Structure formats: C-alpha cells, structure tokens
Amino acid sequence: MLIQVAVLLAAIVPGATNNRILVLGPKAKTASEDVRLAAVAALATNLEKQRLVSRRLQDGNLVDLSGKKLLRDPIGVQLRSLLQAGCEGAVCGETLRRAFSALGGVARVRIKPLGEKGGLVTVWIRGLRADGAFAARKERSMVLPVLDLMSVSQAVTEMSQGLHKYKPRVDGAPSTMVVPEVGEAKKAEAPKGLTGLAPWKVVADADRKSMQAELEKQQAEEAARVAKIEAEKQAALEKLRKAEEANAAELAAKAEADAKKRKADEQKRIDDWKKGGLAGEVGLSFGPSLVNQNGEVGSAGNAVSLVAQLRLPLGTPGIRLGVGVSGGSLPAHTVTGEDGGEEAWIRLTHLDENSADPTRADQPGEQFWYKYEYIRFIQLDGRLDVQFGAAPVGAYVGGFMGLNLSHGTVHNLQFETNENGDAIAGTGTPRRDPSESFTWPSLQYGGGVGLWVQAPKVPITLTLGYKRYMVSLSGLRTMSRPVGEGQSEDRVFSAQMAREILGADITYRF
C-alpha cells in the first residue's frame, strides 16, 4: 500500500465545527522506515499540541484519547474501508476526497531524496475548515543535508508549527488525493458518494482473511527457517561424526601399526638373543634372608649386592651360560645384648674343647664366641639360563664362590651349667678380656635357582630367586692357654655360617 502510517485525530478548534485532520506519512520508497515513522510522529504530536486533532487511527481502528475503540463510528468505518482498499486512484479519488472533506482536513509529510545532498521535506495541510468552506492547501518545505531520524523529526516539528494559520500558496500543487480523469468508461463506473463502500462485516471478513493469510505466511517462513537451521545442524553433526570416525580409524590404524612394530622389534630382539651374540646385565640384588648358625635358624636383615654378568651363547637357541662377579654385604644374625643393643654372635669351636686331657680341655660352661660387626663378600658367579619359548621369560640355576670378610672380636665366656653339665643360656660372663678386633677372611660358596622376565619396552630384567650362601670360618689362632712347664699355645677356632635369601634382582640389559 502507498500509505504506510495513518493517524486520525480530532479536536475542537475555537471557532470551528468538529474539525478533524487525518495525518498521512511519506511513501515507502522515499526514506527508511524509522525516518518515515519519526516524520509522522512529529507531525501528529505537533498538531495535538495545537489542539487540531483528538482522535487517531491505530491498527485500523478509530480510537479516542482514552483508548476506547470506536469501531462503529461511521467516519472511521468509511475511512478504514477506503484506506485498506487502496483507494487513491482515479476510480475512487472523488469519494476519498469527499470522505476527507467530511473529516475536516488532511495533513501529510513528503520526503524527496536528493542523493548525496540529502533531501527535500515538505509538510502540507488541506481541507481544514473554519467557516464551513473547504480550505485551500497550505504548504512548507525545507532542504536537509542528511535524511536521518533526528533531522527529519526536528524539521517536521518546525514546519508544522502554526501550519493551519499560513496563507495558501497561489502556485501550490494540487492535492495528491485529486488525480486527472482517465476516461468516460472509468468515470461512469466511479461510485458516487459513499454508497459503493463495502459494509463493515465484509471489511472485517477481509481483515480476518488477510490476517490469517499473513499468519500462515509467517508460520510457513518460520517453519522453513527452523527446518533450514535443523538441516544445517544435522549437516554439521554429520560432518563432525564423520571427522571423529576418520580420526578414530586413523588412531586405531596407527596404534595397530605401532603394536605390530613393537611386536616385530621384540621378536627380533628375542631371535637375536636366541641366535647368540655376547650380551650382559648389570644391576642390584636385594632381599630378606634367613640365618643358619651352628644348626640354629633365625631371621636376619636384608642382603644387598651389586651384580654384573656376561651371557655367552652355547649354540642352542634359548640356552646361555652366564659368568660374572658380585659383591655386597650379608645381614648379621643379631641378638639383644646386656646393654639392650643388637649384637651379632657366632659360636666358635676348636679341636680339643672336649679333650680328656685336663690341661687341654675347657672348663665346664666355658665357651668361645665371635662377636662380629659386619660381613662383606666378593665372589665369582656362574649360571645357566633357559628361555621358555618365544616369550621373554626363563629360568636359571647357578653357583658361586668367593671371599667372605667379617670383622669382629673373640670373647671367652663362662656360663653356668645345669645338672647335665650343659651351659645355661643368658648366664655367660667374660673370663678374660676379648681379643683385639680383626678381619677374618674365609671361603664363601653356594648356589641358587629362580625365574626371570624381561620388560617388553625397556631393557630391564627382573629376577626372582632363592640363594644359599655357605661360609666356613677356620684357621683362627687366638686365646692362648697353658700346656705345662710355663708354655702356652693358641687355640685354633672354626665355625660354620649359612644365609638363605629370597630376593629379587633388577638388572639393565646391554
């Protein structure tokens, strides 16, 4: 429609008879919607301030200032029918002009864009009656450098100030509601008066159908928009799903390839190990131990040692001979001493302790003990390794021999005896001062068995096994005794000691 905004107002002007002015806005193509609405609002507001209008056309319904709808007002019905029918052509121009004349007058804003130079804004009023006559057109124009909301609103307010009091222009253009005749046929068909207007029910039905059509159109557009958004979302989700599937497939293929490569490398390493070639290990051995001294078994501390071995192939796949060296410390078998401290003792024996010769036999309850502080050893190791199948798991059996070094002192103790002549434990007292502290070297030997497993990704071997260390203490000469005629000789002491260790070896393969 050519009419974008229609505002109908009515007021009582001193000396006038029910004057009403219909405010019309500029056409749609002459300016933006906010500028057009601002122009119409400024013109209507200014006319209200001048008390030229008191009624307005809102949403197609004639309302008064209190907001009460006047749907059955004859003028409102006629005007609404004319405007919604688009009656501004030659056919109903006369009818529309008469309707405006009956209302009292028409005020309008025109905007003519001038390109980059801004635009021409015109405000005019026509048909306002003060004495019952149809008044001529009164018009004002202003050139604006910019057609924006504020500039147009201020210009319309300024030009419409007292517009109804201006004198009509002599050379003013005719009203836009009056158009030239278009021919006899059209003129004959033109309705006379308001008899050709549609009744209110027809207009209402047309309005309802138009609104329903517009609602259906909006619903269809909204459904199309929602469907488009949903389709775009589904497409994005499908794209994301395909990308995730491709990434998962790529990662799975890479993981499978890495697993195959690791398996091949490990198999190659195992095959190389089984085929031969010199290899070796170096690492740490540790574990708790049991002590067997003179037939008495007890618990001790932990044995710790460093081990190093070379593995030599024997020509048969999976079987190797290992030779190496190890060294460390063995735990002491401690008991609680008289002062509450932990002490390590070994019972010593000598050849003639039970001799029938009174000059050589010991006194009843007399015993000799070796109190040691630590035990160190170094030895040569040998072992035979057997691998189980292709897996890096195997077993070993081995033996060793080396030097055992213990450091301590020899004590001569006198124990109380029972009726059988046996010494009573815990009653020993020194008979003489202990010997000077010394290091007692002795032979150490033993063997062990166990299982080993190699880590798949790092060159580390874990071995779990049982080892038994045997120590023969002998050849110690000390604690002299008289043998007659002012002569004396040293006793020759000996002892046996064993260590049983359940431990683990952690070694680095090279």
C-alpha angles and dihedrals in degrees: 000000000000093000109072103174125021121187121180119194133168131198140164112250117196108261094014131106112232095316115192129182126202111212115213126188133218122280121273098250097051099071144350119288096252092050091050092048091048091052093050092045092050092049094046093046093050093048089050090053088052089050093239095126134038102162132055140188109244123178089343093304126107109234134174128227092274091057096251112147116235098196094153095051104123093219092050092049093048094045094047091050091051095048096046091048089056090237102178100108132094094274097065101017093109092048092049091048091052090049091052090046089054090052092053105247151341128241121190142178121217125193120193113185116221098194116244091351093072119243150281116259117196128186119190139169128199138176098026106149127206099163104025094273124118102251123225125248119283116197143179130184136192133185114226124197091213129029100216132137098261097043095048093045093051092045094050091047091051096046095045093053104117091346093151090059096056121105116251117257114250094214094036119142117256120261115283089231091066116074131176121270114268102202145304094276093054092042091053092052094049111112119242119230118333097313093104095057119112117254120253095256092053090049091048091050090049090049092050092049091047092050091046091051091048091048092049090048091051091047091050091049091048091048090049091049092049091047090050092049091047091049091049090048092049090048091051091048091048091049091049091047092051091048091050091048091049091048092047091049091049092049091047091050091048092048091049091049091048091049091050091048092050091047091049092048092049092047090050091050091049092047090049090049091049093046092057140248130144115290135166148189136212126184151106131304123198141154147131119283144205121221126218112191121171090336094313116118122202142148124269137177130280126301116223127187144155117238133195126177142169120219115219121193117236096201094257117102113252097013123101139167117226125202125177150121134262136183139179144105134303122217121255122237099235132194131184112266130211091268092053095254127124113259133181119221137179122193111234127210133194133193101256102036090115096036119146089223105098091209091058103031121094123246117264107277093013113138137169122221134186112219107197131189103200143351123221128179144182122191148163116251132205129181142166117225125202121189120213109229120299095324118100091247128109149145135240142198121195151157138211143193132190151120124309119201120193125176124207149093137275119239130196108213132184116212129191114248134218128225090283092054094249120141117253112232117242095024100092120130127181115264093190140358116290121254124263113278113265142166114253114204118202143163118274125191140155146123145234148198133209152136129264136196130190122222111243100222104029129045094250127127123199117202125190116191155135123254131183120200118197121196125190112197111195145139097051112148117192142108099067122212133196117262099181141284092048094303128125138181136197121253117240108228131198137174142175126227131179134189123197113195129190102192150135134247123210111192138171116232122222 
